[in-house]
Amino acid sequence: MIERFLHRVLFASRWLLLPFYLGLVIALALLAFKFVQKLVALFPDFIALDLESTIVVSLKLVDIALTGNLLLMVILAGYENFISRIETDTKEERPSWMGKVDFADLKMKLITSIVAISAIQLLEAFMNIEATNKVDVAWLVGIHLTFVVSGLLLAVQDRIGGNKH
């Protein structure tokens, strides 16, 4: 009887994660606001921007969008994996990857997104190389390579672990 109660408490404790996911939803809303703010700020000066500046601003928008995608993946996959299945009215509403992303898949999607975001930051620095401190560029390259190597090691670890089953 005590063991059954303990199991119920442990199983119900998954709902303690809910505030984390709701906080991430709020963060996603704030990020969407920043995206719109950046986009609106772009309009008045757009005609005067040269190509390089247009590319840098576009990359910043892509960076924000990728970060939003990352948040959404964590929210949906994390909620489904650790709290409860999300029921939708129609099958078309449900993204094709939902319900199929386990923790290992989520980990790889996260590191891939982080590498992409890091690459965009690095590309922004390269696009504005004459105004960027060379030490800062070296740090960006080092950090990006760290993310890439980490992603590769995680992929190798998952491959090795997957072959044992």
C-alpha positions in Angstrom: 0.0 0.0 0.0 2.8 2.4 0.8 4.7 1.4 -2.3 1.6 2.0 -4.5 1.2 5.5 -2.9 4.8 6.2 -3.4 4.5 5.2 -7.1 1.5 7.5 -7.5 3.4 10.4 -6.0 6.4 9.8 -8.1 4.3 9.5 -11.3 2.3 12.6 -10.4 5.5 14.6 -9.8 5.9 14.9 -13.6 3.4 17.7 -13.4 6.0 19.8 -11.5 7.6 20.4 -14.9 4.5 22.3 -16.1 5.6 25.7 -14.9 8.9 25.2 -16.8 7.0 24.6 -20.1 4.6 27.5 -19.4 7.6 29.7 -18.8 9.0 28.6 -22.1 5.7 29.5 -23.8 6.0 33.0 -22.3 9.6 33.2 -23.5 8.4 32.2 -27.0 5.8 35.0 -27.0 8.5 37.5 -25.9 10.8 36.2 -28.7 7.9 36.7 -31.2 7.5 40.2 -29.9 11.2 40.9 -30.4 11.0 39.4 -33.9 8.2 41.8 -34.9 10.0 44.7 -33.2 13.1 44.0 -35.3 11.1 43.6 -38.5 9.2 46.9 -37.9 12.5 48.7 -37.1 13.9 47.5 -40.4 11.2 49.1 -42.6 12.0 52.8 -42.3 15.7 52.3 -43.3 15.4 49.4 -45.7 15.8 51.4 -48.9 19.0 53.0 -47.6 20.6 49.7 -46.5 23.3 48.2 -48.6 23.3 44.5 -49.5 25.6 43.4 -46.6 23.5 45.2 -44.0 20.4 43.7 -45.4 21.9 40.3 -45.2 23.1 40.8 -41.6 19.6 42.0 -40.6 18.0 39.1 -42.4 20.4 36.7 -40.6 19.3 38.2 -37.2 15.7 37.5 -38.1 16.6 33.9 -39.1 18.5 33.6 -35.8 15.4 34.7 -33.8 13.2 32.3 -35.9 15.6 29.3 -35.2 15.6 30.2 -31.5 11.8 30.2 -31.6 11.9 26.8 -33.4 14.2 25.5 -30.7 11.9 26.7 -27.9 8.8 25.2 -29.6 10.6 21.8 -30.0 11.5 21.8 -26.3 8.0 22.8 -25.3 6.1 20.3 -27.3 8.5 17.3 -27.2 9.3 17.9 -23.6 5.7 18.1 -22.6 4.8 15.0 -24.6 7.7 13.0 -23.4 7.6 13.9 -19.7 4.1 15.1 -18.8 1.3 14.0 -21.1 0.3 13.4 -24.7 -1.1 16.5 -26.4 -4.4 15.8 -28.1 -5.3 17.9 -31.1 -8.7 18.2 -32.9 -7.4 17.1 -36.3 -4.4 15.1 -37.4 -3.3 17.9 -39.8 -2.8 20.3 -36.8 -0.2 18.0 -35.3 3.3 18.4 -36.5 4.6 15.2 -38.1 7.5 14.8 -35.7 5.3 15.1 -32.5 5.0 11.8 -30.7 8.0 10.4 -32.5 10.8 12.5 -30.8 12.2 10.8 -27.8 14.9 12.3 -25.5 17.8 11.3 -27.7 16.1 12.7 -30.8 15.3 15.9 -28.9 18.9 16.2 -27.8 20.2 15.9 -31.4 17.6 18.4 -32.6 18.7 20.8 -29.9 22.4 20.6 -30.6 21.7 20.9 -34.3 19.7 24.1 -33.7 22.4 25.4 -31.4 25.0 24.8 -34.1 22.8 26.5 -36.7 22.3 29.6 -34.4 26.0 29.7 -33.7 26.8 29.5 -37.4 24.5 32.4 -38.1 26.2 34.5 -35.3 29.6 33.6 -36.9 28.3 34.5 -40.4 27.1 37.9 -39.1 30.5 38.6 -37.7 32.1 37.6 -41.0 29.7 39.9 -42.9 30.8 42.8 -40.7 34.5 41.7 -40.4 36.1 45.1 -40.7 34.1 46.4 -37.7 34.5 43.3 -35.7 37.3 42.7 -33.2 39.5 39.8 -34.4 39.7 38.4 -30.9 35.8 38.3 -30.8 35.8 36.5 -34.2 38.3 33.9 -32.8 36.1 33.3 -29.8 33.1 32.9 -32.1 34.9 30.4 -34.2 36.1 28.5 -31.1 32.7 28.4 -29.6 31.1 27.3 -32.9 33.7 24.5 -33.3 33.0 23.4 -29.7 29.3 23.1 -30.5 30.0 21.2 -33.7 32.4 18.8 -32.0 29.9 18.3 -29.2 27.2 17.6 -31.7 29.3 15.0 -33.5 30.3 13.4 -30.2 26.6 13.2 -29.1 25.7 11.7 -32.5 28.5 9.1 -32.2 27.4 8.3 -28.6 23.8 7.8 -29.7 25.0 5.6 -32.6 27.1 3.5 -30.4 24.4 3.3 -27.7 21.8 2.4 -30.3 23.8 -0.5 -31.7 23.8 -2.1 -28.2 20.0 -2.6 -28.3 
